[in-house]
């Protein structure tokens, strides 16, 4: 009797010790136990998609599970964002979101999700300037000539974009308003397919993030008009800024990771730490820099920082949209 009681006591003590101090294998097995899906709300081949793919491999190394890219496209990024917002908050479905998510909240009269209530910010990754580019054979040289040509030929000009609600669509619409023109807009499901058609000469111009324009510009496949930043982009030193060409206009797009609201904080932290580890890799930074994409500074990489900018970003983007009377049912 005493021996049995002693044995039972030892068993209970051992079980309690295992709970209090799980083995590394047991602790790691809690999460993730399978592959993660990183949702990109735009078609493959664009700057956002390329950035996500560059980060996915190093993140998988840290997490010990594959990070699979899934392109869920439509409505300028809103379809993919809403898809993640409705996913189970278990950490296995993550959004590679962008400024377009903040735009959705104002541009669409009835957005299919709430950026502030349905998605939980994890980490800000990068900020990419907007670049205005044109088909290679457009007979203009520089921003001033382009604006004159646009004004005199607005009825015949066609503007492509990554989709209604995408940052490039909004930035070009604001730019068109500054010029005083309305042109035919051709929305795609991402900057990748849009860029292919611009290279093919199927429309005249587009605004897009630097990561989408870098390759075609470096290979002389499209015509640079202006980058909407104060300084030139290091990877594209021959593309002049709008400011140096006489137009005071700045525009850029941030990108970052989100999880469905309600995802446990411990999982948020693991995804955050894996992403930051990847962002700190010199190999990742070099690959992104070649694609005209630059990681945010250290002080902007905390979850708290990212949480703090979402509300202001929605408000900041709402101003120009309302002023331009832009709204989508």
C-alpha positions in Angstrom: 0.0 0.0 0.0 2.7 2.4 1.0 4.8 1.4 -2.1 1.8 2.0 -4.4 1.1 5.4 -2.7 4.8 6.4 -3.0 4.8 5.3 -6.7 1.6 7.3 -7.4 3.2 10.4 -5.7 6.3 10.1 -7.8 4.2 9.9 -11.0 2.1 12.9 -10.0 5.3 14.9 -9.2 6.9 13.9 -12.5 3.8 14.9 -14.4 3.7 18.3 -12.6 7.4 18.8 -13.4 6.8 18.1 -17.1 4.0 20.7 -17.2 6.1 23.3 -15.4 9.2 22.6 -17.5 8.2 21.2 -20.9 10.9 19.7 -23.1 12.0 21.8 -26.0 10.3 19.5 -28.4 7.0 19.7 -26.4 7.2 23.5 -26.2 8.0 23.9 -29.9 5.2 21.5 -30.8 2.5 23.8 -29.4 2.7 26.3 -32.3 3.4 26.1 -35.2 2.6 22.4 -35.7 2.0 22.8 -39.5 2.7 25.1 -42.4 1.6 28.8 -42.3 -0.3 30.5 -45.1 0.9 34.0 -45.9 -1.8 35.7 -47.9 -0.8 38.3 -50.5 -3.9 40.2 -51.6 -2.5 40.9 -55.1 -1.5 38.8 -58.0 1.9 37.1 -58.2 4.8 39.0 -59.7 4.1 42.5 -58.2 6.2 44.3 -55.6 4.2 43.1 -52.6 4.2 39.5 -53.8 8.0 39.6 -54.4 8.6 41.1 -50.9 6.5 38.4 -49.2 8.3 35.6 -51.0 11.7 37.0 -50.0 10.7 37.1 -46.4 8.8 33.7 -46.3 11.9 31.5 -46.6 13.9 33.0 -43.7 10.7 33.1 -41.6 10.1 29.4 -42.2 13.7 28.7 -40.9 12.9 30.4 -37.6 9.4 28.9 -37.2 10.4 25.4 -38.2 7.5 25.1 -40.6 6.9 26.1 -44.3 5.4 29.6 -45.0 3.3 29.2 -48.1 2.3 32.2 -50.2 -1.3 32.3 -51.3 -2.4 35.1 -53.7 -6.1 36.0 -52.9 -6.8 38.9 -55.3 -9.6 41.4 -56.1 -10.9 44.8 -55.2 -7.5 46.4 -54.9 -6.5 44.1 -52.1 -9.7 44.1 -50.1 -10.7 40.5 -51.0 -7.5 39.0 -49.6 -7.5 41.2 -46.5 -11.1 40.2 -45.8 -10.2 36.6 -46.3 -7.7 36.8 -43.5 -10.0 38.8 -41.3 -12.5 35.9 -41.4 -9.9 33.2 -40.9 -9.5 31.3 -37.6 -7.3 33.3 -35.2 -4.8 30.4 -34.7 -1.8 31.9 -36.4 -1.9 29.7 -39.4 -3.3 32.4 -41.8 -1.3 35.7 -41.9 -1.9 38.7 -44.1 0.9 40.5 -45.9 -1.1 43.8 -46.0 -0.3 47.3 -47.0 -1.5 50.9 -47.1 -4.3 49.7 -49.4 -6.0 48.2 -46.4 -6.2 51.7 -44.8 -7.5 53.1 -48.1 -10.2 50.4 -48.2 -11.8 51.8 -45.0 -12.7 55.1 -46.7 -12.7 54.4 -50.5 -15.3 51.7 -50.2 -18.7 52.8 -48.8 -19.3 49.3 -47.4 -15.8 47.6 -46.8 -16.1 43.9 -46.2 -13.9 44.0 -43.1 -12.6 46.5 -40.5 -8.9 47.1 -40.4 -9.1 48.2 -36.8 -11.5 45.6 -35.5 -10.9 42.5 -37.6 -7.1 42.4 -38.0 -4.3 42.5 -35.5 -1.0 44.3 -36.6 2.1 42.2 -36.1 5.0 44.1 -37.6 5.7 46.8 -40.1 8.1 45.6 -42.8 8.9 48.2 -45.4 7.9 51.5 -47.0 8.1 51.8 -50.8 7.8 55.1 -52.8 5.2 55.4 -55.6 6.7 55.7 -59.1 4.9 57.1 -62.1 5.9 55.1 -65.2 4.7 55.0 -68.8 4.9 52.7 -71.8 8.3 52.7 -73.5 7.2 54.4 -76.7 5.1 57.3 -75.2 6.5 60.4 -76.8 7.3 62.4 -73.7 10.5 63.1 -71.7 10.1 63.9 -68.0 7.2 64.9 -65.8 6.5 68.3 -67.3 6.1 67.0 -70.8 4.0 64.1 -69.5 1.6 66.4 -67.7 1.2 68.6 -70.8 0.7 65.5 -73.0 -1.8 64.1 -70.4 -3.8 67.3 -70.3 -4.0 67.6 -74.1 -4.8 64.0 -74.7 -6.8 62.9 -71.7 -9.7 61.5 -73.7 -7.4 59.0 -75.4 -5.1 58.2 -72.4 -5.5 55.0 -70.4 -4.3 54.4 -66.9 -3.6 50.9 -65.5 -3.5 49.9 -61.8 -3.2 47.0 -59.4 -6.9 47.4 -58.8 -9.4 49.9 -57.6 -8.4 50.7 -54.1 -4.8 49.8 -54.6 -2.3 52.5 -53.6 -1.2 53.1 -57.2 -4.7 53.6 -58.3 -5.4 56.2 -55.6 -2.0 58.0 -56.0 -2.5 58.2 -59.8 -6.1 59.4 -59.3 -4.9 62.1 -57.0 -2.1 63.0 -59.5 -4.7 63.2 -62.3 -6.7 65.6 -60.2 -3.7 67.8 -59.7 -3.3 67.9 -63.5 -7.0 68.4 -63.9 -7.9 65.4 -66.0 -10.1 62.3 -65.9 -8.9 59.3 -67.9 -10.0 55.8 -68.5 -8.9 53.5 -65.7 -8.0 49.8 -66.3 -7.9 47.8 -63.0 -6.0 44.6 -62.7 -5.7 42.1 -59.9 -2.2 43.2 -59.0 0.7 45.2 -60.2 2.4 42.1 -61.7 -0.2 41.6 -64.5 -0.7 45.3 -64.9 3.1 45.8 -65.5 3.1 43.1 -68.1 0.5 44.9 -70.1 2.2 48.2 -69.7 5.4 46.6 -71.1 3.2 45.3 -73.9 1.9 48.8 -74.6 -1.7 47.9 -73.8 -2.2 51.1 -71.8 -0.3 54.4 -71.3 0.8 54.8 -67.7 0.5 53.7 -64.1 1.5 54.5 -60.6 3.0 51.6 -58.7 5.3 50.8 -55.8 9.1 50.9 -56.5 9.3 47.1 -56.0 7.0 46.5 -59.0 8.7 49.0 -61.3 12.4 48.3 -60.4 13.0 45.3 -62.7 11.3 46.7 -65.8 13.0 50.1 -65.3 16.4 48.5 -64.8 15.9 46.5 -68.0 14.7 49.6 -70.0 11.3 48.0 -70.6 9.2 51.0 -69.6 9.7 54.8 -69.3 10.4 56.5 -66.0 8.5 59.7 -65.4 8.9 60.5 -61.7 9.3 59.0 -58.2 7.0 60.6 -55.6 9.6 61.1 -52.8 11.9 63.9 -51.7 15.0 61.9 -52.6 15.8 59.6 -55.5 15.6 55.8 -54.9 19.1 54.4 -54.5 18.3 51.4 -56.7 16.9 53.7 -59.4 19.2 56.7 -59.4 18.3 57.8 -62.9 14.6 58.3 -62.0 14.1 62.0 -61.0 11.7 62.9 -58.2 8.5 64.8 -58.9 9.7 67.6 -56.5 12.9 68.2 -58.5 10.7 68.4 -61.6 8.6 71.1 -60.0 5.6 69.2 -58.6 5.2 69.0 -54.8 3.7 65.6 -54.5 4.8 62.7 -52.2 3.4 59.2 -52.0 4.5 55.9 -50.7 3.2 52.5 -49.5 3.9 50.7 -46.3 3.6 46.9 -46.0 3.3 44.7 -42.9 2.0 41.5 -41.4 -1.4 41.1 -39.8 -3.2 38.3 -38.1 -7.0 37.8 -37.6 -8.2 39.6 -34.5 -8.1 37.4 -31.4 -4.9 35.6 -32.3 -3.1 34.8 -29.1 -0.4 37.3 -28.2 2.2 34.5 -27.8 1.7 33.6 -31.4 1.8 37.2 -32.5 5.1 37.5 -30.8 6.5 34.4 -32.5 5.5 35.6 -36.0 6.8 39.1 -35.2 10.2 37.7 -34.0 10.5 35.5 -37.0 9.8 38.4 -39.4 12.2 40.7 -37.6 14.9 38.0 -37.8 14.3 37.8 -41.5 14.3 41.6 -41.9 17.7 41.8 -40.1 19.3 39.3 -42.5 21.8 41.1 -44.8 20.9 38.6 -47.6 17.2 39.6 -47.3 18.0 43.3 -47.2 20.3 43.0 -50.3 17.6 41.2 -52.3 15.0 43.7 -51.3 17.3 46.7 -52.1 17.9 45.4 -55.6 14.2 45.4 -55.9 14.1 49.1 -54.7 12.5 48.0 -51.4 13.9 49.1 -48.0 13.2 47.7 -44.6 11.8 50.1 -42.0 14.2 51.3 -39.3 14.7 49.4 -36.0 12.5 51.8 -34.0 9.5 51.0 -36.3 9.7 47.2 -36.0 7.7 46.7 -32.8 4.1 45.5 -32.7 3.2 48.4 -30.5 4.5 50.9 -33.1 2.6 49.2 -35.9 -0.6 49.2 -33.8 -0.2 52.9 -33.2 -0.1 54.0 -36.8 -3.2 52.2 -38.1 -5.8 54.7 -37.0 -3.7 57.7 -38.2 -3.1 56.0 -41.5 -6.8 55.5 -42.1 -7.4 59.2 -41.3 -4.4 60.4 -43.4 -5.6 58.5 -46.5 -9.2 59.6 -45.9 -8.4 63.3 -46.4 -7.3 63.1 -50.1 -10.0 60.5 -51.0 -12.8 62.7 -49.6 -11.3 65.8 -51.1 -11.2 64.1 -54.5 -14.7 62.8 -54.1 -13.5 59.2 -54.6 -15.9 56.5 -53.4 -16.7 53.0 -54.5 -20.0 51.2 -53.8 
